[in-house]
Amino acid sequence: MPQTHRTTPIAIAVAGLLGAGGVALAAAAAHVAAGDAVRAAAEIAMVHAAASIAIVAYASHSRSPAAWRGIAAAMLLGAGLFSTTVGLGALADLRPLPMLAPIGGSLTIIAWIGVAIAGVIEAISPGTR
């Protein structure tokens, strides 16, 4: 069994919280007249929670596990900032730091670009792993 890096269970726990938050946002969107913003926040949270778990799982089998864990962390942070900010704004009219949504969205996009770059690097790098 491959050695688990210390951040792996933490990332999985954070992904679990993000996924749970996404389900809660989806339920709120279905039962509260909050509209498309809450549905979008729910989808972002759930999709990125699952993607982060997959990335963390892949990290232990990759040539650069630290890079993959960093990508997962950026994805979790970005999706968390986006979903939380949009959800609080739409459901509670609470917008103390409205710029966190675009920062979170941008960080999530950067994480996906990181996935693409790291994937290409893994494909073209010599090695037996």
Secondary structure by P-SEA (a helix, b strand, c coil): ccccccaaaaaaaaaaaaaaaaaaaaaaaacccccaaaaaaaaaaaaaaaaaaaaaaaccccccaaaaaaaaaaaaaaaaaaaaaaaaaaacccccccaaaaaaaaaaaaaaaaaaaaaaaaaaccccc
